[in-house]
Amino acid sequence: MNELQFKQPEKFEVELTSKCVLACPRCARTMDSEELSNTWKFGQLNPIVIERLAQIPSMRMFNFTGSYGDPIYHTQLFDIIKIAKKYRKKVDITTAGSHRSKEWWEELVSLMQSTDFLTFSVDGLRHNNHIYRINSDWDSIETGMRVAGKSRIVTVWKWILFKYNENDVLEGFKLSQELGIKNFQIVETDRWPEGQQATRTMADIIAEIDAYRTTLK
């Protein structure tokens, strides 16, 4: 009988912290807030865990994201990235991008390399991103995007499609170009708040962006 063989891990998705300043309506953190307050004390992962994971020979990348927290609120995030880089690991960070200063963003991107990713989960523009991303701060989001867009890292703007933002996607794409964001990603969801299911099709929106792109040639 042949022994079972398992592929060695190449990527770890890690939730660094349960801290977040937002109150997105369909986020597990918001929906399970009462249960969390009783069973999960807010905290953050010890960097020692990252150091141990980084020493796994097959491991190539850390994906720092969160179902309950946002990695940029881990107080030792810079130390964690330094650990990853000490072991020559790639880093992929996903964040809503609020409430960090220009200086903080500059230090973050200085620690990252051209093969690293920084994804901003921003679902709208100044006038409406806060509708779903409750408590978000547009000025600090745009500051972070502008700093990251000028850096060497791979940047992504991830836009979840809702009814309130479906007619702003093209303007969002144009802004992403202005800010230097390298990738603009539109995402459909089944977790929309009541009355916010998008009515436009993805194909229609992509066609609108493609038509705009042709005017740039």
N, C-alpha and C positions, 0 to 999 in steps of 0.2 A: 504493500500500500504506500503510495506517495505521500510524503509529508506536505502539509499546507505551507505555502510560502506567501509571505506578505511583503508588499512593496514598502520600502523604507520611506518615511515621510520627507517631503521636499518643501512643504509649506505649512506653517502653523497660523491659524486664525486665532488671535488672542484678544480677549476683552480685558484691557488694562485696568479699567476703573468702572465703578457704578455711578460716578459723578457726571451730572449733566445739568445745564442751566435751562434747557428747553423743556417744553411740555407739549410735545406733538401729540395730537388726540389719539392716533392709532398706534402709538409706540407702546410696546409691552410695559415699559417703565411707567407710563401714565395710566394705562388700563389696569395694571396690577399694583398700583401705588399702595393700597391698604395692606395687601398681602406682603409686599416688599418691606413695609415699615415694621412688620412683625417678624419676618423670617430672614431678611437679608440686610445686615447693617452696611451702610455705605462705606466703601473703602477702596483700596487700590492694590494692584498686584505688586509683590515684592520684586524688584529688579533681579534678584538672585534667580528667580524662576526663568527669566529670559536668558540669563547667562548659562544656565544648565541646558536649556533647549538649544541654544546656539552652538553647543558643543556636539550635537548630533551630526555626524559626518555628512549624512545625506541632505540635511536641511539647508535650503537655499534662500528662503524668504519668510519674513514675518508680515502678516496682514493684521495691522492694529485697527480694529473697528469696534462696533459695540451694538448690542441689542438693548442694553440698559444705560450705558454710559458713553461718553465721547472721549477718545484717547487724549485730546489736547488738554484735558483737565487733570491728567495725572501729573502730580507735582514733580515727578522725576522722569518725565518723558525724555528730556534731553540726555539724561544718563542712560536711559534704556536704548536710545538710538546709538549712543557711543558704544554700548556693549555689542549691539548688532554689528556695527562697523568693525569693531575689534576682531570679530570672527568672520568678517567679509560676507555678511548676509545682506540681502536686499530688504528694503522696508517699503511697505504699502500702507499708508495711513488714510482713513476715511473720517471726515469730520463735518459738522455743520458750520464750523468756522467762526463762531461768535465770541466776542468779549476777550480778544487777545490783541495786544498792542503791535504796532509796526515793528518795534524792536524785538518783540517775542517771535514774530514770524520770520524776521531776518535771521535770528539765531537758529530757528528750526531748520530753515532751508540750507543754512551754511553747513549743517551736519549731514545733509543728505547728498546723494550722488546722482548722476545722470540716469542711472538705472532704477532709481527709486520713484515711487508714485505718491502723489498727494491728491486725494479726491475730495472735492467740496460738494456736500449734499445740500443744494440750495434750490428751492422749488418756487422760484419767482424772482421778482425784482424788488427794488426799494419799497414800492407801494403795496406789495402783496405777499412777499415771502413769509411774513410773520403770520399770515392767516393759518398756515399749517405749522410752521416752525415758530410756535408761540414762545415769546421772550427772546427771539433772535435779535441781533443788532446789526443793521445793514452796513453801517460805516466800518465796523471792524471786519465784517465779512469781505467787503470790497477791498479793504486794506490788505487782508491776507491773500486774496486772489491776485492782487496787483504785485505784491512782493514775490509770491510763488511763480507768477507768470513770467517774471523777469529772470528767474533763476534757471539753473541747468536741469532741474528735476522734471519728471513727466507729470503734468497737471491735468486734472479731469474736473469738469463741472457736470455733476449728475443731477438732472432735473426730473423729479417725479411729476407726472402729468395729472393735473386736477382741472376741474371746470374753471376755477378762478384764475388759472395761469395759462390755459391752453391757447389763448390769443396773444400771449406775450413771449412765446418760445422764440420766435424770430428775433425779437429785440434782445432776448437773453443770449442767443447765439452771437449777435453782433457785438454785444458787450464782452462776451468771452474772447472774441478776436481782439478787441481793444485792450483787454487786460493781459493778453498773451497766453491765455489758457489753451493748451494744446489739443484737448479733446472735449467735445460737448456731447453728452450722453442723455438721451431722453428715455425715461423708464415708465412703463405702465404699472399700475398697482390695483389690487382689489381691496385695499385698506383705506379707501377714501372716507373722509367724514361725511355725515349725512348731507345729501344735496350737492356733493362736490365730485361726483363721477364725471370724468371728462366726456364730452360729446363729440369732439373732433377725433378722427382716426389718426393713428400714427403715420399711415401712408400720406395723408393729407398734409400733415405738419412737415414731414421729411421733404415732400415735394416743394413746399413753400421755401424751405431752407435751400434746397438744391437750386431753385429758380433764382434765389438771391445770389448764390455762389456764381452762377453764370454771368451775372452782371459785373463780377470782379475780374473776369478774365480779359 
